[in-house]
């Protein structure tokens, strides 16, 4: 088919037009896009400047922060890092043992366990667990079942399970039981030496006895060390200082003899029960150096169960309570009078049974008179009248000074805690009131502690010196070598040796001929003095019917060394006197002391047919 010319022409016409239009369009495009090429460049520059600014600001902030961390807070952060990497550790060190003079253990730290039960972990029934566990921990099985039913975890069954019982619990192989180890203070002698040793509380602090007064020597010195910690928190022992866990073998040795202590407590208990006394005490002291061989008071407590005891028992009343000594003080007054030369050993006095001092009348305890008696007989019969007449020969001011020299009104320097000061009237009142020297002559109107009386009687036994009563010998090692000895004040000379020997010999007649006959021991020369004193009331005056009976002994007379004092507070019965209540206690104690100290008899012992 032929194409028409018109169409061809049209096509020719249209083609140029199309081309022309296309070019125009391109030109227009060039014209329209050329002016906008600066816009993306500006945007890019802006973005670059923004990013650069941000980076510079961040860099500056980082530099400031680095300066702050490295320079300003560097030391603080370094210390914080060290604290995170290190741990302060104070190793546990047991308290030192306490032993008697023969190395018998009186106090020791031992491992114990807190036993927990978690019933939710039991693989057996509550009843089965209870039946097997109850006999070991001394509990009722039915009670344990109720406890297990009431709580599912964290039940404390006992907080002080001994190691031997803990081993029995382990052998049960029961699921749901947990034992946490710890150390606990243990007193193997129970109440035997509680008055001397004392106890430590749950915080391991001494609360009585030498556990309290000698705390710094019983606690081993342990330094706190810093150990490195690994990333998982585990300690790195490689960085531990060498020997930081080492412990010394030192122990505190006391002057107490457990054998004598046991005999002393037994004798005291028997007499307390026999006479229904309120309380009693016995002290045995070596007067040569003041070491106490036995000290027992009754009632007492078991330091292993101190929480069950009466709080008043924790203060040993032989050092913490005052009393009027009565006639046991008379030998000391005789020594004062002899030392001042106002009497001689063979002087005689007339005891009419009563004496008037101002508006007061003084009588003998038995309301009788002894007639003409010498000084030894005054002690034998415990004559109040004879003592008053003797002290009247001494100026009150001089007498008062001698009482102060003896230590009246002052506390005893001792290593037992809670010691208190005795009481003595003011010097002005004592000098200007004639009744004061008179009552003091037979042991009333002032007060002291039993330990202080023993100290004063010790001056009669050792040639006139006041020594320091003490129970601590020192720190010794396992070989018996002493590493520390307490520094006691030097003995203070009060009386001459000649005076004290005369007084001791006079006191011997109390045992051979007077009120202390019950204390006689065949073959041994024993000096003594009974005392039956009225009991002072805290409100003044005296408690009607209440008395304190006592007896003090010194032996052996030919070479005085040991002092024994026994007291019984408020014994019952019409026949309750120092001679009947306290003297038998002292005799029993001396019978135990003689073989322990190997005291040879003073004279041949007559064998009974």
Backbone torsions as a table, in degrees:
resi	resn	phi	psi	omega
1	UNK	NA	136.2	179.4
2	UNK	-85.2	140.8	177.5
3	UNK	-83.0	145.0	-177.4
4	UNK	-79.6	144.2	-179.7
5	UNK	-58.8	-36.1	-178.6
6	UNK	-60.9	-40.0	179.6
7	UNK	-66.5	-42.0	179.1
8	UNK	-60.4	-47.0	178.4
9	UNK	-58.8	-40.2	-179.6
10	UNK	-64.4	-43.1	179.7
11	UNK	-62.3	-43.6	178.1
12	UNK	-61.9	-39.5	-179.6
13	UNK	-66.8	-41.2	-176.5
14	UNK	-73.1	-33.9	-176.6
15	UNK	-62.2	-52.7	177.2
16	UNK	-56.3	-42.2	-179.5
17	UNK	-60.2	-38.8	-179.1
18	UNK	-66.9	-44.0	179.2
19	UNK	-63.5	-43.9	-179.9
20	UNK	-62.7	-40.5	-179.7
21	UNK	-65.2	-38.1	-179.8
22	UNK	-65.1	-43.1	-179.3
23	UNK	-64.0	-43.7	178.4
24	UNK	-57.8	-43.1	-179.3
25	UNK	-61.3	-41.3	179.1
26	UNK	-65.0	-41.2	178.1
27	UNK	-62.2	-45.0	179.5
28	UNK	-60.5	-41.0	-179.4
29	UNK	-61.4	-41.4	179.1
30	UNK	-64.6	-41.9	-178.6
31	UNK	-66.6	-35.3	-176.2
32	UNK	-81.3	-28.1	-176.4
33	UNK	-92.5	-22.4	-176.4
34	UNK	-59.9	-43.2	-177.9
35	UNK	-69.0	-21.2	-174.0
36	UNK	-92.1	3.6	-179.8
37	UNK	-69.7	-20.6	179.2
38	UNK	-78.3	-23.5	-174.8
39	UNK	-65.5	-49.5	177.8
40	UNK	-63.3	-31.8	177.6
41	UNK	-65.2	-42.1	179.1
42	UNK	-64.3	-43.0	179.6
43	UNK	-62.7	-41.7	-179.8
44	UNK	-63.8	-44.6	178.8
45	UNK	-61.8	-40.3	179.5
46	UNK	-62.2	-43.6	-179.8
47	UNK	-64.0	-42.5	179.4
48	UNK	-62.4	-43.5	178.5
49	UNK	-62.3	-38.3	179.5
50	UNK	-65.0	-47.0	179.2
51	UNK	-62.3	-43.5	179.4
52	UNK	-61.4	-40.9	178.4
53	UNK	-63.5	-42.6	178.8
54	UNK	-62.8	-44.1	-179.8
55	UNK	-63.5	-41.9	179.2
56	UNK	-64.8	-42.5	178.7
57	UNK	-63.5	-43.8	178.7
58	UNK	-63.6	-42.2	179.3
59	UNK	-63.0	-42.6	178.2
60	UNK	-63.8	-42.0	178.0
61	UNK	-63.5	-40.2	178.7
62	UNK	-64.7	-41.0	178.6
63	UNK	-62.7	-42.2	178.9
64	UNK	-64.2	-41.4	-179.3
65	UNK	-66.4	-41.3	177.4
66	UNK	-62.3	-42.6	177.7
67	UNK	-60.7	-42.9	179.9
68	UNK	-63.7	-44.8	-177.0
69	UNK	-72.5	-41.7	-174.1
70	UNK	-82.2	-37.7	-173.1
71	UNK	-100.4	-58.2	-173.9
72	UNK	-70.7	-46.0	-176.8
73	UNK	-107.5	13.0	-174.7
74	UNK	-57.3	-50.0	-177.1
75	UNK	-64.6	-41.1	-178.8
76	UNK	-65.2	-44.0	-179.6
77	UNK	-69.7	-34.1	176.5
78	UNK	-62.7	-42.7	178.7
79	UNK	-64.8	-39.1	178.7
80	UNK	-64.6	-40.0	178.6
81	UNK	-64.1	-41.6	179.1
82	UNK	-63.4	-39.1	178.4
83	UNK	-63.7	-34.2	178.1
84	UNK	-73.9	-28.4	-177.5
85	UNK	-91.8	-16.0	-177.0
86	UNK	-117.4	159.1	176.4
87	UNK	-135.8	135.8	176.8
88	UNK	-84.9	130.0	-175.9
89	UNK	-133.1	127.2	174.4
90	UNK	-114.1	101.6	-175.4
91	UNK	-60.4	145.4	177.0
92	UNK	-75.8	130.4	176.2
93	UNK	-125.1	126.1	180.0
94	UNK	-61.1	151.2	172.3
95	UNK	-65.2	155.5	179.0
96	UNK	-68.5	151.3	175.8
97	UNK	-66.4	153.4	168.7
98	UNK	-115.3	127.3	-178.5
99	UNK	-128.8	158.7	176.1
100	UNK	-84.5	-174.1	-173.8
101	UNK	-69.5	-13.9	176.7
102	UNK	-104.6	15.2	177.7
103	UNK	70.0	19.6	171.0
104	UNK	-75.4	130.6	-174.5
105	UNK	-71.9	128.3	178.7
106	UNK	-109.0	-26.2	178.4
107	UNK	-153.4	136.7	-176.8
108	UNK	-153.9	147.8	172.1
109	UNK	-84.8	130.8	178.6
110	UNK	-132.9	150.9	178.1
111	UNK	-72.9	133.3	173.8
112	UNK	-132.9	174.0	-174.6
113	UNK	-133.8	143.6	168.7
114	UNK	-93.6	121.4	-176.2
115	UNK	-98.9	121.1	178.4
116	UNK	-111.1	150.5	174.9
117	UNK	-122.5	138.9	177.8
118	UNK	-126.3	85.5	-175.3
119	UNK	-54.3	-28.1	-178.5
120	UNK	-66.9	-16.1	179.3
121	UNK	-101.0	0.8	-179.2
122	UNK	-63.1	135.9	172.6
123	UNK	-96.2	-9.8	177.0
124	UNK	-118.1	170.0	-178.6
125	UNK	-70.6	159.6	177.5
126	UNK	-57.9	-37.7	-179.0
127	UNK	-65.7	-41.8	-179.6
128	UNK	-66.4	-42.7	178.3
129	UNK	-61.5	-45.8	-177.4
130	UNK	-63.0	-43.6	-177.7
131	UNK	-63.4	-35.6	-177.6
132	UNK	-84.0	-29.1	-175.2
133	UNK	-89.1	-35.6	-173.0
134	UNK	-54.5	-45.0	-178.7
135	UNK	-62.9	-28.5	-177.0
136	UNK	-75.6	-42.3	-176.6
137	UNK	-99.1	10.2	176.2
138	UNK	56.9	52.9	176.8
139	UNK	-125.6	160.0	177.9
140	UNK	-81.8	128.7	-178.3
141	UNK	-56.7	-39.8	-179.2
142	UNK	-62.9	-39.1	178.4
143	UNK	-64.7	-39.6	179.3
144	UNK	-64.3	-39.7	178.8
145	UNK	-59.7	-43.8	179.1
146	UNK	-62.7	-40.3	179.8
147	UNK	-64.8	-44.8	-179.3
148	UNK	-64.0	-33.9	179.6
149	UNK	-74.2	-25.5	-176.2
150	UNK	-86.8	-17.0	-177.5
151	UNK	-146.6	140.5	-173.5
152	UNK	-94.8	-16.0	-176.8
153	UNK	-161.0	158.1	173.4
154	UNK	69.1	34.1	-180.0
155	UNK	-88.3	122.8	176.8
156	UNK	-86.0	113.3	-179.5
157	UNK	-88.4	-37.1	174.8
158	UNK	-159.6	146.0	-177.7
159	UNK	-104.8	-0.3	-178.6
160	UNK	-145.9	62.6	-179.9
161	UNK	-82.6	119.1	-180.0
162	UNK	-61.0	159.6	-174.4
163	UNK	-62.5	-38.2	-178.6
164	UNK	-66.7	-35.2	176.6
165	UNK	-74.8	-33.7	176.9
166	UNK	-61.7	-37.1	178.4
167	UNK	-65.1	-37.0	177.7
168	UNK	-66.5	-37.0	177.3
169	UNK	-65.0	-40.9	179.2
170	UNK	-60.5	-40.6	-177.1
171	UNK	-67.9	-15.8	175.7
172	UNK	-68.9	-26.5	179.6
173	UNK	53.2	49.3	-179.0
174	UNK	-100.5	131.3	174.5
175	UNK	-72.7	148.1	176.4
176	UNK	93.6	2.6	176.3
177	UNK	-110.8	137.7	-177.0
178	UNK	-132.8	134.9	178.7
179	UNK	-123.0	124.7	179.4
180	UNK	-107.4	120.3	-177.4
181	UNK	-76.9	151.2	173.0
182	UNK	-160.4	176.8	177.1
183	UNK	-109.5	146.7	179.6
184	UNK	-138.3	143.6	178.0
185	UNK	-76.0	132.6	-176.7
186	UNK	-127.9	139.0	-178.6
187	UNK	-117.6	95.1	-172.7
188	UNK	-64.1	-19.6	-179.9
189	UNK	-92.0	6.5	-178.7
190	UNK	54.6	-119.1	-173.5
191	UNK	-90.6	4.1	-172.2
192	UNK	-57.8	-46.5	-176.2
193	UNK	-122.6	27.0	-178.0
194	UNK	-58.9	-34.1	-177.6
195	UNK	-67.7	-20.9	-179.5
196	UNK	-103.5	-48.6	-174.8
197	UNK	-75.1	-41.2	-177.2
198	UNK	80.0	-148.2	-178.1
199	UNK	-159.4	165.2	172.2
200	UNK	-114.1	148.6	-177.6
201	UNK	-88.7	-171.4	-176.9
202	UNK	-65.3	-22.8	177.1
203	UNK	-89.3	8.8	177.7
204	UNK	62.1	39.7	175.3
205	UNK	-115.2	132.6	-180.0
206	UNK	-65.5	132.8	-176.8
207	UNK	-116.8	-11.6	-179.3
208	UNK	-157.8	165.2	175.9
209	UNK	57.0	-157.6	-179.1
210	UNK	-69.2	-19.8	174.2
211	UNK	-58.9	-29.8	178.7
212	UNK	-91.0	-50.9	-173.2
213	UNK	-71.4	-25.3	-177.5
214	UNK	-112.8	27.7	-176.0
215	UNK	-53.5	-44.0	-175.1
216	UNK	-67.1	-23.1	178.5
217	UNK	-91.8	-24.0	179.1
218	UNK	-82.2	-30.0	176.6
219	UNK	-81.1	122.3	176.1
220	UNK	-72.5	136.8	179.8
221	UNK	-75.2	120.4	179.8
222	UNK	-128.1	127.0	178.6
223	UNK	-85.7	146.4	174.3
224	UNK	-77.6	128.6	-178.9
225	UNK	-113.0	155.7	178.7
226	UNK	-112.4	123.2	-179.2
227	UNK	-114.7	148.5	177.3
228	UNK	-76.1	149.9	177.5
229	UNK	-117.6	139.1	176.0
230	UNK	-75.2	175.1	-178.3
231	UNK	-60.1	-30.8	179.4
232	UNK	-87.7	6.9	177.5
233	UNK	91.6	-6.0	-178.5
234	UNK	-73.3	143.4	179.0
235	UNK	-70.7	147.6	-179.7
236	UNK	-109.2	94.8	-174.4
237	UNK	-64.0	-18.1	180.0
238	UNK	-60.8	-23.9	-177.3
239	UNK	-98.9	6.8	179.5
240	UNK	-75.9	137.5	178.0
241	UNK	-64.1	142.9	-175.3
242	UNK	-66.3	131.3	174.6
243	UNK	80.2	11.1	-176.4
244	UNK	-70.3	-16.1	177.7
245	UNK	-98.9	2.3	-179.3
246	UNK	-70.4	144.2	-179.0
247	UNK	-128.8	142.3	178.9
248	UNK	-77.9	168.0	-178.5
249	UNK	-106.5	20.8	-177.6
250	UNK	-73.5	147.8	176.9
251	UNK	-137.5	153.6	179.2
252	UNK	-91.2	120.7	179.5
253	UNK	-101.6	132.4	178.2
254	UNK	-98.4	167.2	176.8
255	UNK	-85.6	-6.6	-177.6
256	UNK	-66.9	139.2	173.0
257	UNK	-107.2	114.3	-174.7
258	UNK	-61.1	-32.8	179.5
259	UNK	-65.1	-46.8	178.7
260	UNK	-68.1	-37.3	178.3
261	UNK	-60.9	-41.4	-179.4
262	UNK	-66.1	-43.4	178.1
263	UNK	-64.5	-37.7	179.6
264	UNK	-64.8	-47.4	-178.5
265	UNK	-65.6	-38.4	179.2
266	UNK	-62.0	-47.2	179.8
267	UNK	-62.6	-39.6	-179.8
268	UNK	-66.1	-44.8	179.4
269	UNK	-59.1	-43.7	-176.7
270	UNK	-61.6	-44.5	-178.6
271	UNK	-72.1	-34.8	176.9
272	UNK	-62.5	-43.5	179.2
273	UNK	-67.3	-37.8	-177.9
274	UNK	-65.9	-40.5	-175.9
275	UNK	-106.8	5.5	177.6
276	UNK	59.9	35.6	-178.2
277	UNK	-68.3	154.2	179.7
278	UNK	-71.0	-42.7	178.4
279	UNK	-164.1	167.0	179.7
280	UNK	-154.6	165.6	180.0
281	UNK	-154.5	151.8	176.3
282	UNK	-137.7	135.9	176.6
283	UNK	-129.3	132.9	174.6
284	UNK	-120.7	121.6	-176.3
285	UNK	-129.0	139.9	170.5
286	UNK	-84.3	110.3	-173.2
287	UNK	-71.4	-12.5	-180.0
288	UNK	-68.2	-38.1	-178.1
289	UNK	-131.5	-3.6	179.1
290	UNK	87.1	4.7	-179.9
291	UNK	-70.6	134.6	-178.6
292	UNK	-95.0	121.6	-177.5
293	UNK	-89.4	-26.6	177.7
294	UNK	-155.0	141.1	175.4
295	UNK	-149.9	112.6	-177.6
296	UNK	-133.5	136.6	171.6
297	UNK	-127.3	152.1	-176.5
298	UNK	-140.4	132.6	3.9
299	UNK	-72.4	161.1	179.5
300	UNK	-133.5	-161.0	-177.0
301	UNK	-144.8	162.3	175.4
302	UNK	-95.6	113.6	-178.2
303	UNK	-63.4	-18.8	175.1
304	UNK	-72.3	-18.0	179.8
305	UNK	-132.7	46.4	-173.7
306	UNK	-61.4	-26.5	-178.3
307	UNK	-66.1	-18.0	179.9
308	UNK	-89.9	-5.7	-172.6
309	UNK	-91.0	157.4	173.4
310	UNK	-69.2	133.8	-176.4
311	UNK	-60.1	-29.3	-177.8
312	UNK	-65.6	-20.3	-177.5
313	UNK	-76.8	-16.7	-176.5
314	UNK	-72.8	-23.1	176.0
315	UNK	-95.6	110.7	-179.3
316	UNK	-61.4	115.3	-172.3
317	UNK	-71.3	-13.2	176.3
318	UNK	-69.6	-17.3	176.9
319	UNK	-120.1	-14.8	-172.7
320	UNK	-110.7	-10.2	-178.3
321	UNK	-120.7	144.6	179.9
322	UNK	-101.1	152.4	174.7
323	UNK	-155.3	162.4	175.8
324	UNK	-89.6	122.0	-170.7
325	UNK	-73.1	-19.8	179.6
326	UNK	66.6	-140.5	-170.6
327	UNK	-68.7	-17.4	177.6
328	UNK	-67.0	-11.7	177.6
329	UNK	-89.5	-12.6	-175.3
330	UNK	-59.4	-41.0	178.5
331	UNK	-58.8	-32.8	178.8
332	UNK	-68.8	-38.1	176.2
333	UNK	-66.4	-35.9	175.7
334	UNK	-63.0	-41.4	179.3
335	UNK	-63.5	-40.3	178.6
336	UNK	-62.4	-45.6	-179.3
337	UNK	-64.9	-42.8	177.9
338	UNK	-63.4	-43.1	-177.3
339	UNK	-63.9	-30.1	-179.6
340	UNK	-91.6	-1.7	175.1
341	UNK	73.8	16.5	-179.6
342	UNK	-85.9	-12.0	175.0
343	UNK	-138.6	162.9	171.6
344	UNK	-121.8	159.4	-173.4
345	UNK	-58.8	-28.7	-177.2
346	UNK	-102.0	13.2	178.1
347	UNK	-63.1	150.8	-178.6
348	UNK	-121.9	140.1	178.4
349	UNK	-125.5	156.2	179.1
350	UNK	-103.1	114.6	179.9
351	UNK	-100.9	105.6	-179.8
352	UNK	-89.8	-5.5	179.5
353	UNK	100.8	-13.7	179.2
354	UNK	-157.6	151.5	177.5
355	UNK	-145.8	140.0	-178.0
356	UNK	-97.0	126.5	175.7
357	UNK	-123.8	101.0	-176.6
358	UNK	62.3	-122.7	178.9
359	UNK	-94.3	5.9	-176.7
360	UNK	-108.3	145.7	174.5
361	UNK	-116.0	125.5	-179.7
362	UNK	-105.4	136.4	-179.9
363	UNK	-130.3	164.9	172.6
364	UNK	-73.6	159.6	-178.6
365	UNK	-60.6	-35.3	-178.5
366	UNK	-89.3	4.4	179.7
367	UNK	59.6	35.3	-179.3
368	UNK	-134.7	168.2	177.0
369	UNK	-112.2	151.7	-178.0
370	UNK	-110.4	3.1	178.3
371	UNK	69.8	-144.8	-177.9
372	UNK	-81.3	117.1	-177.7
373	UNK	-136.7	146.2	176.1
374	UNK	-86.1	-178.1	-173.6
375	UNK	-66.8	-40.6	178.3
376	UNK	-60.6	-38.9	179.3
377	UNK	-70.2	-30.4	174.9
378	UNK	-60.0	-41.9	177.9
379	UNK	-72.4	-39.2	-179.9
380	UNK	-58.8	-44.1	-176.0
381	UNK	-96.9	-1.2	-178.2
382	UNK	53.7	52.2	-177.1
383	UNK	-76.4	116.5	174.8
384	UNK	-70.6	-37.9	-176.6
385	UNK	-65.4	-44.6	178.3
386	UNK	-61.1	-38.9	179.3
387	UNK	-66.5	-40.5	179.6
388	UNK	-62.6	-45.5	-179.3
389	UNK	-63.3	-36.0	179.2
390	UNK	-65.1	-49.2	-176.0
391	UNK	-71.7	-24.2	177.4
392	UNK	-63.4	-19.0	177.8
393	UNK	-77.2	-10.4	-176.9
394	UNK	-105.1	133.7	177.0
395	UNK	-60.2	134.8	-178.8
396	UNK	-54.6	-38.0	-178.6
397	UNK	-66.4	-40.0	178.6
398	UNK	-67.8	-42.8	178.9
399	UNK	-59.6	-43.8	-179.3
400	UNK	-62.5	-41.9	179.3
401	UNK	-62.0	-36.2	178.6
402	UNK	-69.3	-36.7	176.2
403	UNK	-63.1	-38.9	177.0
404	UNK	-68.2	-37.2	177.9
405	UNK	-62.6	-33.8	177.5
406	UNK	-70.8	-17.4	178.2
407	UNK	104.5	6.9	177.8
408	UNK	-62.0	138.0	-177.8
409	UNK	87.2	1.8	-179.6
410	UNK	-126.4	154.8	177.1
411	UNK	-77.0	153.9	176.4
412	UNK	-77.6	134.7	175.3
413	UNK	-78.7	102.6	-176.6
414	UNK	-142.6	164.2	178.9
415	UNK	-92.8	7.7	172.6
416	UNK	-90.7	140.1	-175.5
417	UNK	-78.4	167.5	173.2
418	UNK	70.3	20.8	178.6
419	UNK	-65.3	138.8	-178.4
420	UNK	-118.8	162.5	179.3
421	UNK	-85.7	143.0	173.3
422	UNK	-72.7	175.1	-179.8
423	UNK	-118.8	139.8	177.0
424	UNK	-144.2	136.4	-178.5
425	UNK	-58.5	158.4	178.5
426	UNK	-62.7	152.8	-177.4
427	UNK	-60.8	-40.0	-179.3
428	UNK	-62.4	-45.9	-179.6
429	UNK	-67.6	-38.4	-177.9
430	UNK	-64.7	-42.8	-176.3
431	UNK	-73.2	-37.6	-173.5
432	UNK	-95.1	0.9	177.8
433	UNK	-120.9	101.4	-175.4
434	UNK	-57.1	-24.1	-177.9
435	UNK	-70.3	-25.4	-177.4
436	UNK	-67.5	-52.5	175.6
437	UNK	-60.7	-33.6	-178.5
438	UNK	-65.3	-48.4	-179.0
439	UNK	-70.6	-33.1	178.0
440	UNK	-65.0	-28.9	-178.3
441	UNK	-61.4	-29.5	177.8
442	UNK	-113.8	24.2	166.9
443	UNK	86.5	25.5	177.3
444	UNK	-128.1	162.4	179.5
445	UNK	90.9	-2.6	175.3
446	UNK	-143.9	172.5	-179.4
447	UNK	-144.7	156.8	176.6
448	UNK	-154.0	178.3	176.9
449	UNK	-94.4	155.6	175.5
450	UNK	-54.3	-38.2	-179.7
451	UNK	-64.4	-35.2	179.8
452	UNK	-69.6	-35.5	176.0
453	UNK	-64.0	-40.4	177.1
454	UNK	-62.2	-40.6	178.0
455	UNK	-60.3	-44.0	-179.4
456	UNK	-68.6	-41.1	176.8
457	UNK	-65.2	-29.6	176.1
458	UNK	-61.5	-31.6	177.7
459	UNK	-65.3	-28.1	175.6
460	UNK	-74.7	-28.1	-175.4
461	UNK	-86.5	-25.0	-173.3
462	UNK	-110.2	14.5	178.0
463	UNK	94.3	18.5	171.2
464	UNK	103.4	15.3	-176.9
465	UNK	-107.2	137.5	172.2
466	UNK	-86.3	115.0	178.8
467	UNK	-103.9	169.9	-179.5
468	UNK	-93.9	113.3	176.7
469	UNK	-67.3	130.5	-176.9
470	UNK	-150.1	158.2	-180.0
471	UNK	-117.6	-7.9	-177.7
472	UNK	-101.5	121.9	175.8
473	UNK	-84.8	-40.9	178.3
474	UNK	149.7	-172.7	176.8
475	UNK	-96.5	126.3	-179.9
476	UNK	-125.2	158.0	175.5
477	UNK	-97.3	-176.7	-175.2
478	UNK	-68.1	-15.2	177.7
479	UNK	-92.9	-0.2	178.7
480	UNK	88.9	4.4	179.7
481	UNK	-80.4	132.6	-178.1
482	UNK	-82.8	130.7	179.6
483	UNK	-110.2	-17.3	178.5
484	UNK	-153.4	134.0	176.4
485	UNK	-128.3	131.3	179.2
486	UNK	-58.0	144.2	-179.8
487	UNK	-94.9	97.2	-179.5
488	UNK	-89.4	151.5	174.9
489	UNK	-59.8	148.5	178.9
490	UNK	-63.4	141.5	177.8
491	UNK	-54.2	140.1	-177.1
492	UNK	-107.7	121.3	-178.1
493	UNK	-72.7	125.0	-179.9
494	UNK	-112.9	-52.7	-178.8
495	UNK	-114.4	162.0	173.4
496	UNK	-79.2	155.1	179.7
497	UNK	-63.1	-34.6	179.9
498	UNK	-64.5	-41.6	179.6
499	UNK	-64.1	-47.4	-176.5
500	UNK	-65.5	-35.9	179.2
501	UNK	-66.5	-37.3	176.3
502	UNK	-62.4	-42.9	-178.1
503	UNK	-67.0	-41.5	179.5
504	UNK	-62.2	-40.1	178.8
505	UNK	-67.0	-34.7	174.0
506	UNK	-65.4	-40.1	178.6
507	UNK	-66.1	-26.1	176.9
508	UNK	-63.1	-35.1	179.9
509	UNK	-67.6	-22.3	175.8
510	UNK	-64.1	-35.9	-179.3
511	UNK	-82.0	-36.7	-177.2
512	UNK	-82.0	-31.7	-173.8
513	UNK	-129.7	-16.4	-171.3
514	UNK	-108.0	-143.7	-172.5
515	UNK	-74.4	-7.9	-177.3
516	UNK	-104.3	22.4	-177.0
517	UNK	-58.8	-30.1	-177.1
518	UNK	-64.2	-17.2	-177.7
519	UNK	-89.2	3.7	-178.7
520	UNK	-64.8	140.8	174.0
521	UNK	-129.9	120.4	-176.9
522	UNK	-52.2	131.2	176.3
523	UNK	90.2	-8.5	-175.7
524	UNK	-120.9	137.6	177.0
525	UNK	-90.5	119.1	-174.7
526	UNK	-126.6	132.1	174.3
527	UNK	-101.3	149.1	-178.4
528	UNK	-162.1	171.3	175.1
529	UNK	-156.1	128.7	177.1
530	UNK	-85.5	160.7	175.6
531	UNK	-150.1	130.2	174.0
532	UNK	-133.0	95.2	-171.9
533	UNK	-105.6	145.4	171.2
534	UNK	-64.6	147.3	-178.7
535	UNK	-93.9	121.0	-178.2
536	UNK	-69.1	145.1	177.7
537	UNK	-93.0	142.3	176.7
538	UNK	-60.9	-22.1	-178.5
539	UNK	-94.1	7.1	-178.4
540	UNK	101.4	152.2	-177.9
541	UNK	76.5	-157.6	-177.1
542	UNK	-128.9	150.3	179.2
543	UNK	-78.3	125.0	-177.0
544	UNK	-63.6	126.7	176.8
545	UNK	80.9	-9.5	-179.0
546	UNK	-94.0	137.5	-179.7
547	UNK	-145.5	159.9	173.4
548	UNK	-117.9	119.5	179.8
549	UNK	-98.6	143.1	-176.5
550	UNK	-152.1	162.0	174.2
551	UNK	-151.4	132.8	177.5
552	UNK	-120.0	137.5	-179.1
553	UNK	-129.6	148.4	175.1
554	UNK	-128.3	132.1	178.3
555	UNK	-151.3	157.9	-13.4
556	UNK	-80.0	150.6	-173.0
557	UNK	-61.3	-38.2	-176.6
558	UNK	-69.7	-21.0	177.1
559	UNK	-149.7	72.7	-171.1
560	UNK	-57.1	135.5	-179.7
561	UNK	-147.1	-45.7	-172.2
562	UNK	-103.0	138.4	177.5
563	UNK	-118.2	129.7	178.5
564	UNK	-126.2	125.7	178.0
565	UNK	-122.4	131.5	174.6
566	UNK	-124.9	136.8	177.0
567	UNK	-132.2	143.5	172.6
568	UNK	-131.9	122.4	-176.1
569	UNK	-90.6	123.1	176.3
570	UNK	55.4	57.0	172.6
571	UNK	-69.9	152.6	-177.7
572	UNK	-101.1	151.4	175.3
573	UNK	112.4	151.5	-179.3
574	UNK	-69.3	-22.2	-177.3
575	UNK	-101.2	25.5	-178.0
576	UNK	-92.6	99.1	178.9
577	UNK	-132.8	172.8	176.8
578	UNK	-60.9	-34.3	-178.6
579	UNK	-72.6	-28.4	-176.4
580	UNK	-99.9	-26.8	-175.9
581	UNK	-100.2	-54.0	-172.6
582	UNK	-86.5	-37.6	-177.2
583	UNK	-59.8	-41.4	177.4
584	UNK	-61.7	-31.6	177.1
585	UNK	-63.9	-48.2	-179.1
586	UNK	-61.1	-39.2	179.2
587	UNK	-61.3	-44.9	178.8
588	UNK	-61.2	-39.7	179.5
589	UNK	-66.3	-42.8	179.0
590	UNK	-63.8	-36.3	178.7
591	UNK	-64.8	-28.0	174.4
592	UNK	-82.8	-35.1	-177.5
593	UNK	-68.0	-39.4	-174.4
594	UNK	-58.1	-50.8	178.4
595	UNK	-71.7	-32.3	179.5
596	UNK	-64.7	-42.7	-179.9
597	UNK	-91.9	0.1	178.1
598	UNK	54.8	50.2	178.8
599	UNK	-81.0	121.8	179.1
600	UNK	-73.7	147.1	178.5
601	UNK	-63.7	147.9	-179.3
602	UNK	-75.5	-25.8	-177.8
603	UNK	-150.6	161.2	-179.2
604	UNK	-56.6	139.0	179.4
605	UNK	-90.7	123.2	179.5
606	UNK	-75.9	126.3	179.1
607	UNK	-80.8	134.4	179.0
608	UNK	-74.1	137.6	-179.9
609	UNK	-66.3	NA	NA
